[in-house]
Amino acid sequence: MNQGKEKKNPRTNLKNGDRRGGDNRINRSRNISEANKAAGIKAGAGGAVEMVIGKDGRARPVRPNARVARVDRVEREQIGDESEELNTETNHTKSATNHSTGRGHSTKLVRLHKYLAECGVSSRRGAEDLISNGEVYVNGELIMTQGTKITPGRDEVKIKNRIIRPVEKGMLLFYKPKHVVTTLDDPEGRPTVADYLTVKYRSYYPVGRLDFDSTGLVLLTNDGDFAQCLMHPKFQYERVYEIVVDGDLPYSVVQEVARGVALEDGPVKGRLLIKSQGGARTTRCIITISEGRNRVIRRLFDHLEFPVLELHRIQHGPFKLGKMRPGQVIKVLESEYQAARRFALRQSEARH
């Protein structure tokens, strides 16, 4: 007889009436707390290491996902590096699987020009031109009517016998050297941005322009919605330039630029900071404006009678040139791209 003695479950070593696993949970929690204490980790501290209990009952830190860390490193490397191709191999496989099985196809109607922009064919305005010029076919039918709607994944869209399919969106940073045209093609045969892109990024196009004699940051994307936000003046995305002008620039010009200067295509204003003056011959400045009209800075200083000798863009919106080298192309990290995109689209929705 076992009367008067407490019964124990031989499998769990728990007393009758105890909740299953209760003592285990307490011990596991105690082990984790002791391991955190030994590692110098305080509860709630930023960067705390996640712990896990092994089969031997000891707490160990969770090992970071090595592939995620590799992707983050790879995406910062120069485009064209063989190691970067590893970053997208899995994504391409998943995309191909979804396409073949029909998963991921949208049933939502979208305007044709928007679809073309989202596929990286061109900007929305450029897509409208393609439609007007009779270059776009849907299910074998020539479409020249603006506003035509399609169902992505069901309707077949072609341009010059090439089927247009959605591609993974992203953002590239390009350090444009001097005497490179900020287009994908030049009838005069001059070097273009496209000469610096691999086949993998042929769907990316420049966000705005940087003139032939200027250098610095050019953004490239295949995301039409994001590109529209970055380019349109109503969203007030700032462009920052380092410039050298001819002459000894007086402080009165700083005030004049802040108030606004009338040009033939409308007023322009910005923030001008004088960095240094080379005697009476040149002045080095930084100017910040929130629009990208054609050669607007050069035309502004021509109007003020201080011609621009050098122009170098160092920032466009949240993206900075940093320590890139002339001719270098870098892919923006997916996390940074998505964060900037969400912010831009929220602004866009708020303004409508």
N, C-alpha and C positions, 0 to 999 in steps of 0.2 A: 504494500500500500504506500502511496505517495502523499497521503494526507498530511497537511501542515507544511509540505514543501512546495516551493514555487516551481511550476512547470516551465521548462524552456523548450523552445523550438530548436531542434538540433541543426536545422538547415540555416536558420538566420541568427541563432544565438540570441533571440529576443525573448523577453519575459512575456508570458501570456497577458493580453490586455494592452500591451504597448502598440503604438502605431507602427506598421511595417516600415522599416527604413529610417525611423526617427533618429535613433542613436547614430546610425551611419551618417545621416545628413549633418548632425552636429559635429561629428568627428571630421568629416570632409571640410566643413566650414572652418573648423579650428585649424586644420592642416593648411588650408589656403591662407588664413590670416597669419599663421606662423611663418609660412614661406614668404609672404609679402613683406613681413616685418624683417626677415633675414635679408631680403633683397633691397631693403631701404625704401619700400613702396608704401606710401600712405594712402588710406582710403580716400577716394575722390580726387587724388592728385592727377594732373594732366600727364598723359603718357604712361599711365599705369599699365603693367603687363598683365594680360589675361592668363589665369592659371588653370590647370586641369589636373585631376587626380588620376594617377596611373593604376595599373592592376596591383602594384605592390603597395598601394595606399599612400604613396608620396606625391606631393604637389610639385608640378613642373610648369614652367612658362610655355604657352602655346607657341609653336614655331611659326613665324610669319610665312605667308604664302610666297614662295620664292619666285613663282612665275609673275605675280603681280609686280613685285619689286623689279624684276627684269624688264617688264613692259615699260614701267616708269622711266627706267634708265634709257632704254632703247629709243623711246619716243623723242628724247631730247637730242639724239644724235643727228648728224647731217643726213638729209635725204639722199638715198642712193647707196647707203651703207648696207651691206648684205645682212648684217645682224638685225636691221630694222624690219626686214621682210618677215622674220619670224613672228613679229608682233601682230601681223594681220592674217597669218595663215589660218588660225583657228576661226577668226571672224568670217573670212571668205568661205570656209567650209560650212559654217552655220548658215550663212546667207544662201549658199547654193542649195543646202538641204531644205530650207524654208521655201525656196522658190520651186523646187521640184515637187514638194509635197503639198504646196498650196497654202501652207501656214504663213501668217504674216501679211497676206494680201488684204488690202483695205477695201471695204465696201462703200467708203465715203466718196462722193463725187468731189472732184477738185478741178479748178480751171486749168486748161491745158498749159498756159504760159507759166503758171505757178509750178506745175508738175515738171516742166522742162528745167526750170530754175533749180528745183529741189534735186533733180538728177544731175546737176552740175553742168548742164549744156551751156548755160549763159546766165546773165542776170535776167530778171523778169522783163525789163525793157528790151533786152536783146532777144529774148524768147518771143516777144510780141512782133519784133521785126522779122524773125524767122517765119512766123505764121503768115504775116502780111506778104512776104516774098514767095509764098507758095512752096516752102521747103519741108512742111510737116504733114505727115500722113497718119491717120488713125484708123486701124483695121482696114488698111488698103485704100482709104478714101482721103483725097486731098482736103485739108482743112485750112481755110483762109479767113474764117470768122473769129474775131476776138471774143473771148468770153466762153468759148466752147468748153464743156465740162466732160471729163472722162472718169472712169473708175480704175485707179491704179491696180495692176495685177490681173485685170481682166481684159482691158483694152490694150491693143498693141500699138505703140507709138514708134514711128520711124522718121529719121531724117537722113536723106541720101542713102537709103537702103540699110541704114544702121538702126537696129532696135535700141530704143532708149529705155534703160532700166534704172531704178533707184540704186544709188551707191551709198556707201558709208560716208557720212558727212564729217568734215573736220576743218581745221584752220592751219595754214602754213605761214611762217614768217620768212620773208626774203630780204636780204641785204642787197639792194639794187646798186650795182656799180654805176659809175658815170658812163654815159653813151650807151645805155640799154633802154629799149622802148618798153613801156609798161603795157604791152598788149601780147596776145598769143600769136599774132602774125603781123608781119610788116611788109607792105608791097614794095618798099624800097630795099628790102633785103638786109636791114640793119639787125643787130642782135636783139632778141626779145626775151621776156621773162620765161617763155616756153622753152628756151634753150637750156634752162637750168633745172627743168623738171623731168623726172623719170616718167615712163609710160604709166606707172601706177597712179600718178597724180595728174594725168592729162585732163581730168574733168574739172580741175581747179582753175579759177580765173581771178584776175586782180580785182581788189576792192578799191575802186577809184584809180587815180593816176598819179605818177610822179614824173615830172618832165625829163626830157632826154639828158639835160646837163646836170640834173640833180642826183643826189645819192641818198641812201638810207632805207628805212623800213617801208616795205610794201606787204600788205596782207593779201593772201590768196585763199579762196574757199570754194566749196561747191554747195554751200548753204545759202540759197537765194534770200530767204527771210532774214537771216543774220546780216548778210551783205547789205541789204536794203537799210537796215537799222544803222549800220556803221557809216553808210554814205550819206543818208538824208540829213540835211541841216536841222530839221525839226527835233532830232534826237540829241543834238548838241554833243556829239562825240568829239572830243578835242584832238587836234593834231598839233604836235610840238616839233618845232624846227630850230636847228642851229643855223644861223646865217652870218655871212660876212658882207657888209655893204660898203660901197665906195664913199669915202668922206667921213668927217667927224660928226657923228650923229648927236644933235643936241637933245636935252631932256624934253623939250617942247614936243618933239616927235612922239615920244612915249605917251604923252598926254593926248596928242591928236589921234593916235591909233586906238587908244582906250575909248575915246568919244565916238570914233567911227569916221571913216574916210569914204567919200562918194566916188565910186568908179562907174564906168559906162554901163555895167550890168548890175548896178546896185551897190549899196554901202557895204563896207567890210570893217569889222573892228576886232581887236584882240588884245592880248596882254604882251607887252614888249619889255624885255629886261636887257639892259646894256651890260655885257660882261667885261669887255675891255676895249680900249681904243688904241690903235696903232699910230699914234701921232695924229696928223691931220689927213691921213690917207685912207684908213679903213677903220671900221667899227665891227666888233663881234657881238652878236646878240642872240637871245632866245626869244622866239615869238610863238604864242599859242593862239590858235583860232579853232572855231568849231564848224568849219565848212571846208569843202574841197573843190571850189570852182577852179576852172582851168587857169593855171599859172597865176593864181590870185595874189600870192605873196610877191612875186616878181613885179606884177602890175601895180601892186600897192606901193612898193618902194620906188618904182619908176615915177609914179605920180608924185611922190614926196621928194623926187630928185636926188635919191640916194640909191642908185642901181645895185641890185644884188649881184655879188661876185661869186658867192658859194651858197648852196642851199642843201641842207642835210636833215632828213626827217628822223627823229629819234623815238617818236611815240605816236600811236594811233589808237584812241580809245584806251582800253585796259592793257594793250599789248605794247611792249617796249623792245627796242633794238638790243639794248644791253651790250654784251661783249662779242656780238657776232662779227664775222669777217665778211668783207665784200664778196658777193657771189654765193654766200652760204644760204642754205634753206633748212629750216627747222620746223618740225611738226609740233604744234601746241599739244601739251598733255590733254588727254580726253577729259579729265576732271576740270581743268582750267577752261577748256573750250565750252563744256556744258554749263559751267557756272556763269560764264560771260554771256552765253546764248540765252539762258533763262532770264537773266537780268534785262537783256535787251528786249526780249519778247514781252516781258511784263510791262516795260515802258511803252512798247508799241500798243499793247492792249489798253493801257491806261489812257492813251491819247486819243483812242477811237471812241 
